Amino acid sequence: MNTASYVRRGGFVRRGALLLAMLGVGVFCVWAGSAPAEIRWNELAALIVGNEVTIPLTGGAVVAGEVLSVRDDSIMLEIRKTSDRIRYPKGQTPIPRAVVSEVRLLERRGMGGRVLGSVVGALVGIAAGVEIAIHGPNSEAASVTTFTAVAVAGSVGGYYAGRSADRRTKVLHVAPLPAKTGSE
């Protein structure tokens, strides 16, 4: 079988679709994370200080940013995203311990997903670009432009899929405050 007949029968498209499906399954397996961990407040500082976190608060607001410190009564957060700008404005803001029950820690691990995603995306983009260019009714210049655009789009899409695979969110459940007894 020569290359031209292979291309005309859709061999590149079938192989590209299979490669894309395999990439999707691999990314999905990475997203299937572990169970949330429950930690005490005094253990929180060692895990989150200096890292990016998202904290859903008990009042319904959600804040995200870099943890500057963990105190006995609050978390000092450099807020970059907030759903309640009045109570939790952007900038350095203390988040009271009483409203924190969960902390989502964003972990970045290596760059293997970005590299693999870019390579797979480029291969799929090239295969799709060749298929479109050969079977399209366009002129040669339009076919070259289409091929280039599809190949670049595949690379960029693969990079972002790989980037999401390189990021993991670890959910930490904060143990509730101990109940005060009447004898204290």
N, C-alpha and C positions, 0 to 999 in steps of 0.2 A: 504494500500500500504506500503510495507516495504522499508527500506532505500536503499537497494541494487537495487531494481527495479527502484526506484526514480532516483538514480544516473545513472543507465544504460539508462534511457529514456532522459537524458540530463536536468533534472530539475535544477541541480546546475548551469549549463551553462546558461539556460534561466533566472534564477533569478539573476545571476551575470551580465548578459548583461543588464537586466532591471535596476539594481542598478547602473551600470556604466553609462547608458544613463541618469538616474536621476541626477547623479553627474555632468555630462557634461552640462545638462540644467541649473543646479544651478550655475555652474561656468560661463556659458555664460551670465546669467542674471546679475551677478556681474560685468562683463566686460562692459555691456551697461551703460556707465557713463552719467553724466549730461553734459549740454552744457557748452562750455568754458566761462569763466568769463573775462570781460574786466576791467582792473585796470589801475590806473595812476602810473607813475614811483615812486612818493613819497610814495605810499601805498605798494610797492613791498617788501621793507625791512622787514616789520613785518611778511610777509608771508613766505619768502624763506630763510632768513639768518639762517645758521646752518643746512639746509636741503639738500638732494640730488636733483639735477635738471638736466634736459636735455634741452639744448637751441639750436634750429635750427636757424642759423644766416642767415641774408639776402643774404650773398654772396654764400650760398649753403653749408657751413661747418656746422657741428653739434658738439657741445661740451657737456660733461657731467661731473659732479663732485659736490663737496660741496660748497655752497655759503658762503664766508667768510664775505663779507660786500657789501652793495649797496651804491654807492656814487652818487653825482649829475650827473656825466658824464660816469659812468661805473659800472659794477658788478665785484667785485674781486672774482674769482672762483678758487678753488683748482681742476684743471682739471685732471680727471682720464682717460677719454676717449675723443679722438678727431679725427675728420676726416681730419683735416688740421694741421699736426704737425709743419709746418713751421710758419704759422701765429699765431697759438694757441697751443703752446707746453704744454706738461704735466707739472704740478706744479702750483704755484700761478701765475695766469695771469689775467690782467684786460680785460674785454669784454666791448668794447665801447657801449654806449647807442644807438648810431645811427644804429647798426647792430642787435639790439634785438627787435623783434616784438612779440615773443612768448616765454613763459617759461613753461616747463612741470615739475610739482612738483610731485615727487614720495612720496606717503604717505603709511606708513605701519600701518595697523590697526589690533591689536590683533594677536592671533594665532589660532583662531577657525577653519579657513580653513585648516591649516596644520594638526590639530588634526583630524578633520572630514575626510580630504583626506587620511590620513594615515590609519584610521580605515576602511573606505570604500575600499581603495586599498588593505588592508590586507585581508578583507573578499572576495573581488573579486579574489584576487590572490590565496587564499586558495581554493575557489570553483573551479577555473580553474585548480589549481594544482591537486586537487582530481580527477577531470574529466580526466585530461591527464594521471595521474598515473594509474587509473583504466582501462582506455581503451587503454593504450599504450602496445605495444608488448614487452616492456623491462623487464629486470629482476627486482627483488625486490629492489636491491641497486640502480639501475638506476631510478626506479620509485620514490624512496625516495628523491634522488638528484634532480630530475625534479620537484617534489612537492615543495621542499624547495626553489629552484631557482625561480619558478613562484610565490610563496607566497612572497618572499622577493622583487622580482621585482614589484609586485603589491603594496606593502607597499611604496616602494621608489617612484614609479610613482604617487601614491596618495598623498604623501607628497609634491612633486613638483607641482602637480595640485593645491593642497590647498595653497601652498605658493604663487602661482600666484593669487589666489583669495584673499589673504590677502593684496596684493599690489594694490594700486590704483594710477592712474596718473591723476592729476588735471591740465588741460590746462588753462593757464592764458595768455590772449592776452593783451599786453602792449599798452596803448593808444599812438598814435604817438606824436612826438614832436610838440608843437604848431608852426604854421607857423609864420614867422617873417614878420611884415608889413613894408612897405617902410618908415613910419614916425618915426621909432625907430632910 
